[in-house]
Amino acid sequence: MNIKIRRQKTEDRKQTSCLHRLKPATTHCSLLFAFCFLLLLLVGKVFADTQSISDISYNVIRITDGSSMDYNPEFSPDGKQIVFISKIDNTEAKKKGEFWHKTPFYLNLWLMDSDGKNRRQLTSGEVQDFAPRFTPDGKKVFFVSNRMNNKRDVWSIDIDGSNLKRIAEIEGDTEHWRTVQYPVPTPDGKGLVLILYKKESVSGVWFMDIESGKTRRITSGGNGDYFPVMSPDGKEIVFESMRLGNLGSSGDIWLVDTSGKNYKRLTYENYPELYPAWSPDGTKISYVANKEGIIDIWIMDRDGKHRKRVTKNILKEVWGRKWLSMFNYNDLFDAGYYHVSWHPDGTKLALTTWEPDKKESYLTILDFKEDISKVIDNLPEEKKNLSDYTLIGEKDLTGGGDWDDFGPSFSPDGKTIIFASNRKGNWNIWSIGIDGVGLKQLTNGDDDELAPVYSPDGKEIAFLKSSKELLSAYDIWVMKSDGSGARQVTEGFKVISYPAWNPQSNEIAFVSKEDKGPEIQLISLSKVGQEVVNTVSRVISMWDTQKPNPVMFPFAKEEEQREFNPHKIMKMKKMVQEENKNERKVWSEELLLLKKIFEIPYPLEEFLYKIDYNTTGDRLIFESNQTGNINIWSVKRDGTGLTHLTKGDGTYLNPVFSPNNSKVAYTRKLNRRSEFDYNTSESYDIWIADVDTGEEMRINDEEQTDWNPVFSPDGKKIAYVTNRSGDFEHYNIWLLYLK
């Protein structure tokens, strides 16, 4: 029998080794070395290395001999077995240069006991099987495979190698999906959380019911969401996200509830953080971070607090060399290199390690001897000082159905948001608590009522109202905050903006459509005796009508916007909507173009401008094309002191002041290009600029369209409009939570 013997290396940075403590004589040394030799014969191929960080130590135990490329170890629910991937190069295809139609490597799944013994092959074939996960009962393994028609779908197999079954034909049944990645069973075993790539879109986290095969989207995707895992109690999902525009540089760890409504950001670094995993009791989350080229394992509380680095250069530069400059998130084979699995007793972590300049890998166990969640209590906490207006969470407030919502406005106490919605047919004014509770309809007329805004004392609401016969003609109305006592306050003006209420007086600013272009007007609401007297005064002309007006329909491409006037746009939007209702199966080339441009409805014939007062009521902010590009400007209420605030590229829309007047929030439109896709798309995201310096800060960066921001009274939240809910077909109100 041939037995390979590896010298057992022991390095203890915390304690003195037993060899040094004994200082044996020659006889003692001989006996000791003989004992060590026998011990090595017993453990065979196992390599052990004791490491330490601060006040904790752990054993590093290699359970494979490094003769093959093995990675992505995952413990079984009882901790007795490990499933992993073994990678085999397709050398014949490489020699023949057949990469274009044959994969340069094969991936199969293997099983072994958790001590490295009893290694046996689970799947076979010239295929790519990866991302294995045990079912909660430990009887099956779910994984992704291309073994049928080279389509990556979810498969399962019994741990004895029988009953190989394709359980999710997501890509095979429809052209709606590109691929599926990383399925993880839910704790009850009835579903999977997984990554789905829609056609012409980035990845998002989805839930799939195993029995019915029905899917439900959990996250919007942003720039890509990856590696989802449901918490042991089934209430939340942790995942890595590129939603802040950090594709190609770094990702953050986020948490979302299973409804997909409430998001919490857990990490904030500008280096990659990925592959989150739950501790068995659900109180901790581990993840892998690449900090300045050094890759280590970190652990934090479930809410993101008490972040601690658990390993310290344990893998030195070895793991870092395996970190690709940027592995392709659309082909996540190699991402399993960084997979970390918790032993169900909470005392061990399984991962993959390498030696320098060695292609093959080692499946490795970090044995902490005690519950890791308790062991790390003495480790120093890594604290992060967040800058003001850092995004810390998000909430889907009004989405979830076949309707559109827009024009949010906070009540003065910050507890309620009013908005316009067509959820019952006409556009009406609605209110809802910021906790998503207490939805209430405030208006219920036959006409459209839009763009509500609270008065400074919260007792009244100003809004726009139009008749069906005159869709583009709006007047400003005012009603009590409960929806009663509505009265008209403008007449003879074509109002084309959200009304803005002066915080210091009973005055409303608006934009009117005049012969020479849009103009900012002020209307003072006052009483002379029992008679209401409304006085209107002009402030400034805000638009150069001789310059292009791409703001007319902001969500179409610029080259397409120039081809249509507002009335033609409205007509074609209606035509596309009618064709959708008729469930047209075949679209002409012309209708396909219109469908692409006008698929997502904008409810008005003309774009509504946005103006806003500062809190002292002496200055207004607005969008203007006076320089050719659409930027943000401010002006004193008497029409003097015109100031150019933003000067960047792209289109700037919907400006609002922060409560302390130091910042301005707005929508900015920029072209975006994926790191892995040569196609260029347009992005509408929420930004903030400093009023004095003009310095800009992106708040979010989603694949979808985000616009119409408004600050909460405390400045810690922004309500905005986005089509991130549902299937991206409707606009709803979301909240951004800021530091």
C-alpha positions, 0 to 999 in steps of 0.5 A: 500500500502506497501512502503519501506522507506530508510533513505536518506543519504547525505554526501557532502565533498565539501559544508556544508549541508543545515541541518548544515547551518540552525541550526534549532530550535525544531519546525524548525527541526520537520517541516524539518523532516516532509518535508524530510519524505514526500520527501522520500515517493515521491522518494520511493526507491531512495538513494542519496549520494553527493560525491566530488573530488577536485573541482567538485561534483556529486550526487550518486543516486541509482535507484534500491532497491538492492533486486536483482542482477542487472548490466550493465545499458545502457542508451537509445539514448534519455536518457529516458530508461535504459536496464540492466541485471538481474541475477537469480541463478539456485538454483535447478541445484546447489542443484543437482550438475548439473553444468556440463550441466546446467548453475548455473545462468540465465541472462535476460534483463529488461527495466526501466525508467531512474529514476528507475520507470516502471521496466519491463522484456524484455527477459525471459527463462532459458538462458543467455542474456547479453551485451545489447545495444540500436540501434541508433534509440532506437527501438531495443536492440542488445544482446548476447544470448545462447538461441539457441543450447546453442550457443552464437550469436547476437540477437535483440528484439524490446523494447516492447518485440516483434520481438525476432530475431537471427541476427548473426549466426556466431557460428551456421553456421560455426565451424570457430568461437568459440563464439561472445561477446559484439556487439555494433551498429555503429552510422549509425545503419548499422553495429556492432563492436563486439568481435569474438573468432576464433578457437584456437585463442584469441579474436579480434575486428570485424565489421559485416554488419547487412544486409548481415551478412558479417564480417571483422576483425579490430584488430589482437587480440594479447593476446586478445582485448575486449569491442570495441565501435565505436566513434560517428563520426564513424571514430575510435574504442576504445577498451581494449587490452592485446596485450603487453603480460599483460594477467592475470595482466592488459590491456590498452586502445587502439584506432584503425581506422575503417580500422584496419590500424592505432593503438594508445595506450591511457593508459600505466599503469600496472594495469587493465584499461577496459570498455572504453566508448565515451562521447556523443560528441566524445571528451572524453573517460571514462574507469574503472581502478583498481589502487591498489585495488581501482576501479574508473572511469577515463576520458581522451581526445580522443587522450589519453591526460589529463587523470583524475580520476573522482571518488575518492573512491566513491565505496570504497572497495565494487566494488573492492570485486566484481572485480574477481581475474581474470574474464574469458575473454572467458566468459564475463558475469561478465565483465558487472559489470564494464560497464559505460554508458553516458547519451546522454546529457553528464551530467550523468553516469550509473553504478553498485554498491554494499554494503559490504557483500551484494550479490545483487547490485544497479543500480546507476546514477552519476549526475554531473548536467552539461556537464561532459566534461566541469566539469572535466576541473579543475581536476588535470591531471594524467601524465605518464612519459614513458620510452624510447622505450615504444610502443605508436602506430602501423601501418599496412603499406603494408597488405591487399591482397594475397601477402607477403612482407618482408625485410624492410629498411628505407631510410636515411631521414626516409620517405621511406621504401623499401622491397621485395614483391611477389604481382605480382608473382616474388619477386621484390623490392618495396618502400612505404612512411611511411604514406602508400602512394606512393607504387612503384615497383623498379625491375621487372625481371624474377629472385627473388630480395630480402632483399633490403637495402639503402646505407648510402647516400640513392643513391643506394640499395643493394639487393639479386638476384637469378635465378629460377634454383638456388633457394638457390644461391644468389648474391648481386647486387647494383642499383640506388635508383630509380631501374635503373643501377643494377650491380652484386657485388658478384660472387662465393659466396652463400649469405645467409643473408641480406646485411648490408651497412657500414654507414662510407664506401662503404663496404657491410657485408654479410654471405656466405655459406661455407663448414665449416659453415656460415661465415661473409664476407666484400666486399669493393666496390671501383673504380680503374680508371674507373674499379670497384674493389670489394675486399672480406675479411673474418671476422669470422665463425658465426655458429657451424655446429655440434650443432642443427640448429633450425634457418633453418626454424624458424616458425616450432616447434623445434621437427618438424624442426629436422625431415627435411632438407632444401630441403625437407622443401621446397618441402613439403611447395610447396606441401601444397601450391598446395593442398591449391590452389586445395581447397582440402576438405579432408586432410590425417593425414600426410598432416594435419601435413604438413599443420600445419607446413608450412601453412604460407609461408617462401619464401626462401629455407634457412633462411636468417641470419641478420647482422648489423653495428653500426653507427660508422662502426667498429662493427657488430652484428649477431645471433649465436648458439655458446653456443647451444642456438641461441643468439645475438653476436657482433664482431669488423669488423677485427674479434676481440672483440667477445662479447656475448650480449643476454644470455636468453632462447629461440631463438634470431634472426634478430638483428639490432643496434639502431641509437645511438648504445645503444640498439639492436632490435631483434626477440625473440622466446618464449613458451607462455601459455594462462592464461585460456588455458593449450595449449602451443604455440610459440611466435615470438615478437620484443624485445630490449636489452641494449648493455652494460647491456644486460637488455631486454625489450619486445616491443610487444607481439602478438599471431602472428609471428613478426620478421625482425625488423629495426630501423628508422633513428631517433630511434622512429619507428621500421619496422618489418614483421608480419602475423597480416594482413588479416587472418594471412596467409601472411607476411606484413610490419608493423610499431611500434611507440616508445616513 
